[in-house]
Amino acid sequence: MLRREMRTLSSTAGHDAAHIGAGAAGEAHLEARDVVIEYPKPGSKEMTTAVERCDLTLDRGDFVCLVGPSGCGKTTFLNAVAGFVKIAEGALELDGRPIPGPGPDRAMVFQQANLLPWRTVQANVSYGLELSRKAKKPAARQRADELLDLVGLAGVGQQYPAQLSGGMQARVNLARALAVDPEILLLDEPFAAIDAQTREVLQVELLRVCAAREVTALFVTHDIAEAAFLADRVCVFSPRPGRIVKEITVPWDRPRSHEIRRTPEFAQLCDEIADVLYGVKAGVGDEKEGSR
């Protein structure tokens, strides 16, 4: 709900990169400090830097969106948090411990649902639990039904992915990620291939589900309005090698309703994010925002 006495954007939005991640005293849930990620150029021993000096802090329950130009390294950074990519320098820690690789405390939701077509919807959601042997098949299927109900798909468990719309498949994809009880949900443009109207509905549902499951979320998107609607904070990446050049605080409590999108304050917030993003693309103010 939109706060009746909203904080002004000028007082909450726009922190210099040197202050990114500053918050309440105590150990962060997820923390990146001076993270550098490199990969070898094809056919060469020379290394390309995808992410450079990236700093970010998430406390439990945070919902943070990463936006930036295409190819800037934001998905690479997300993959590093997932444990799929190793960092070259810096520190990337979960609850004060380095991230050694993939783990059940983090679940990734990709842009494409990639559901197994030969398994029912219920069996797709329960697959991770069955694979990890965290639950026997009857208990795993019961949990799948509970999660399908949570994401608004009660009663479709015995259908197959081909019988579902794109929006319904996206909901199944989310339920499948939640099945392993992750502490952090990592989302890589999960709604990008879905029509605009359905996408807005799913954004509201995602906020509801995250609140119900009490999970922390790190969400990559190219959609400025999506980031403004979903996030507690929007972090803008520079072009490659990517680093967070500005963090913008979103001045509304969660959960949120569609009415926020129609307010002048929401338009102002989107404009602020766009000014930073397009300024960085053009190289305007990049040194100032990225200074330490």
C-alpha positions in Angstrom: 0.0 0.0 0.0 1.2 3.5 -0.8 2.2 5.3 2.4 0.0 8.2 3.2 3.0 10.1 4.5 5.6 9.1 1.9 9.2 9.9 2.3 10.4 12.2 -0.4 12.6 10.6 -3.1 15.3 13.2 -2.6 15.7 12.1 1.0 15.8 8.3 0.3 17.0 7.8 -3.2 20.5 8.0 -4.5 23.5 6.9 -2.5 27.0 7.3 -3.7 28.7 3.9 -4.5 31.0 4.4 -1.6 28.1 4.0 0.8 26.4 1.0 -0.9 25.6 -1.7 1.5 25.8 0.6 4.6 23.1 -0.4 7.0 22.4 -1.5 10.5 25.2 -2.9 12.6 25.6 -6.6 12.5 26.4 -9.4 10.1 24.9 -9.1 6.6 23.0 -12.0 5.1 24.7 -11.6 1.8 27.7 -9.4 1.2 29.9 -8.7 -1.8 33.1 -6.7 -1.2 35.3 -5.6 -4.1 34.2 -8.6 -6.1 36.0 -9.2 -9.4 34.8 -11.8 -11.9 36.9 -12.8 -14.9 36.7 -15.3 -17.7 39.1 -16.3 -20.5 38.6 -14.9 -24.0 37.8 -17.7 -26.5 41.0 -19.2 -28.0 43.2 -17.1 -25.8 44.8 -17.1 -22.3 43.9 -13.4 -21.9 41.2 -12.7 -19.4 38.1 -10.5 -19.8 36.8 -8.7 -16.7 33.0 -9.0 -16.5 32.5 -7.5 -13.0 34.9 -5.1 -11.3 35.0 -3.9 -7.7 31.3 -4.8 -7.0 30.0 -4.0 -3.5 26.6 -5.1 -2.3 24.9 -5.9 1.0 21.6 -7.7 1.6 20.0 -8.2 4.9 17.5 -11.0 5.5 14.2 -10.2 3.8 15.5 -7.6 1.4 14.3 -7.5 -2.2 17.0 -5.9 -4.4 16.9 -5.4 -8.1 19.9 -5.1 -10.4 19.5 -3.1 -13.6 22.1 -2.1 -16.2 23.0 -2.2 -19.8 23.0 -5.5 -21.7 26.2 -7.4 -21.1 27.2 -5.4 -18.1 27.8 -8.4 -15.8 24.7 -8.3 -13.6 23.7 -11.9 -14.6 27.3 -13.0 -14.1 27.2 -11.5 -10.6 23.9 -13.3 -10.0 25.5 -16.6 -11.1 28.4 -16.0 -8.7 26.0 -15.6 -5.8 24.4 -18.9 -7.0 27.8 -20.5 -6.9 27.9 -21.2 -10.6 30.8 -18.8 -11.2 33.9 -18.3 -9.1 35.1 -14.8 -8.2 38.7 -13.8 -9.1 39.1 -11.3 -6.3 37.3 -9.8 -3.3 34.8 -11.5 -1.0 31.4 -13.0 -1.6 29.8 -14.3 1.6 26.6 -15.7 2.8 26.1 -15.2 6.6 29.8 -14.4 6.9 31.0 -17.5 5.1 32.5 -17.6 1.6 30.2 -19.1 -1.1 32.0 -22.3 -2.3 29.5 -23.3 -4.9 25.8 -24.1 -5.5 23.8 -24.9 -2.4 20.2 -25.5 -1.3 20.2 -22.2 0.6 20.0 -20.4 -2.8 17.6 -21.1 -5.6 17.8 -19.7 -9.2 14.7 -18.8 -11.2 15.7 -18.4 -14.9 14.0 -16.5 -17.7 12.8 -19.7 -19.3 10.9 -22.1 -17.2 12.6 -25.1 -18.7 10.0 -27.5 -17.2 10.4 -31.2 -17.9 7.7 -31.9 -20.5 7.2 -35.5 -19.5 6.5 -34.8 -15.9 3.3 -33.4 -14.5 3.3 -29.9 -13.0 3.2 -31.4 -9.6 6.2 -33.7 -10.4 8.1 -30.8 -11.8 7.7 -28.8 -8.6 8.7 -31.8 -6.4 11.6 -32.8 -8.6 14.3 -31.0 -6.5 13.0 -32.4 -3.3 13.0 -36.0 -4.7 16.5 -35.5 -6.2 18.0 -34.3 -2.9 16.1 -37.0 -1.0 14.9 -34.3 1.5 11.5 -35.9 1.3 10.0 -39.1 0.2 7.8 -39.0 -2.9 4.4 -38.7 -1.2 5.6 -35.9 1.1 7.3 -34.2 -1.8 4.2 -34.3 -3.9 2.1 -32.9 -1.0 4.5 -30.0 -0.6 4.3 -29.4 -4.3 0.6 -29.1 -4.1 0.9 -26.6 -1.2 3.3 -24.5 -3.2 1.1 -24.6 -6.3 -1.7 -23.3 -4.1 0.6 -20.6 -2.8 1.4 -19.3 -6.4 -2.2 -19.4 -7.5 -2.2 -22.7 -9.4 -4.3 -25.0 -7.1 -5.8 -27.8 -9.1 -3.4 -27.9 -12.0 -0.8 -30.3 -10.5 -1.8 -33.2 -12.8 -1.6 -31.2 -16.0 1.6 -31.1 -18.1 3.7 -28.0 -18.9 2.5 -27.9 -22.6 -1.1 -27.4 -21.3 -0.2 -24.2 -19.4 0.2 -20.6 -20.6 3.5 -18.8 -20.3 2.3 -17.0 -17.2 1.3 -20.3 -15.5 4.6 -21.8 -16.4 6.4 -18.9 -14.8 4.4 -19.6 -11.6 5.4 -23.3 -11.7 9.0 -22.2 -12.2 8.8 -20.1 -9.0 7.1 -22.9 -7.0 9.8 -25.3 -8.1 12.5 -22.9 -6.8 10.7 -22.5 -3.5 10.3 -26.2 -3.0 13.8 -26.6 -1.6 13.2 -23.8 1.1 15.9 -21.4 -0.1 17.0 -18.5 2.0 17.8 -16.5 -1.0 15.8 -16.5 -4.3 17.9 -15.5 -7.3 15.8 -14.3 -10.3 17.2 -13.7 -13.8 14.5 -11.8 -15.7 11.9 -14.4 -15.0 9.1 -12.4 -16.5 10.8 -11.0 -19.6 9.2 -13.4 -22.1 5.6 -12.8 -20.7 3.1 -10.2 -22.0 3.0 -6.9 -20.1 -0.4 -7.4 -18.5 0.5 -10.9 -17.1 3.9 -9.7 -16.1 2.4 -7.0 -13.8 0.1 -9.6 -12.2 3.1 -11.9 -11.6 5.1 -9.0 -10.0 2.3 -8.6 -7.4 2.2 -12.3 -6.8 6.0 -12.5 -6.5 6.0 -9.9 -3.7 3.2 -11.8 -2.0 5.0 -15.1 -2.2 8.3 -13.7 -1.0 6.5 -12.2 2.0 4.7 -15.4 2.8 7.9 -17.5 2.6 10.1 -14.8 4.2 12.8 -15.2 1.6 15.5 -12.7 0.5 15.4 -11.9 -3.2 18.0 -10.7 -5.7 16.3 -9.9 -9.1 18.0 -9.0 -12.4 15.9 -7.0 -14.9 16.1 -4.6 -17.8 12.7 -3.2 -17.0 13.0 0.0 -15.0 9.3 0.0 -14.0 9.6 -3.6 -12.9 12.6 -2.8 -10.7 10.9 0.3 -9.2 7.7 -1.8 -8.4 9.4 -4.8 -6.9 12.5 -3.6 -5.1 13.4 -2.2 -1.7 16.6 -1.0 -3.4 17.5 -0.7 -7.1 21.2 -1.1 -7.9 22.4 0.4 -11.2 25.3 -1.4 -12.9 27.8 0.4 -15.2 28.7 -1.0 -18.6 31.3 -3.9 -18.6 33.3 -4.3 -16.5 30.2 -4.0 -14.4 30.1 -2.4 -10.9 27.3 -0.9 -9.0 27.5 2.9 -9.5 24.4 3.9 -7.6 21.9 2.4 -5.2 18.4 4.0 -5.1 16.0 3.3 -2.2 12.4 2.7 -3.0 10.1 4.6 -0.6 7.2 2.2 -0.3 6.5 -0.7 2.1 5.8 -4.2 0.7 3.5 -5.7 -0.3 2.4 -3.3 -3.0 -0.6 -2.9 -5.2 -1.0 -1.8 -8.8 -2.1 1.7 -7.7 1.4 2.7 -7.0 2.2 2.5 -10.7 -0.3 5.4 -11.4 1.3 7.9 -8.9 3.5 10.8 -9.8 6.0 9.5 -7.3 6.4 6.2 -9.1 7.0 8.1 -12.4 9.5 10.2 -10.6 11.3 7.2 -9.2 11.4 5.5 -12.7 12.8 8.8 -14.1 15.6 8.8 -11.5 16.6 5.3 -12.2 16.5 6.0 -16.0 18.7 9.1 -15.6 21.3 7.1 -13.8 21.2 4.2 -16.2 21.3 6.2 -19.4 23.8 8.6 -18.0 26.1 5.7 -17.2 25.5 4.2 -20.7 26.6 7.5 -22.2 29.6 7.8 -19.8 28.1 10.9 -18.1 28.8 11.1 -14.4 30.3 7.5 -14.2 33.4 8.6 -12.4 31.5 10.7 -10.0 29.0 8.0 -9.1 31.7 5.3 -9.0 34.2 7.2 -7.0 35.5 5.8 -3.7 
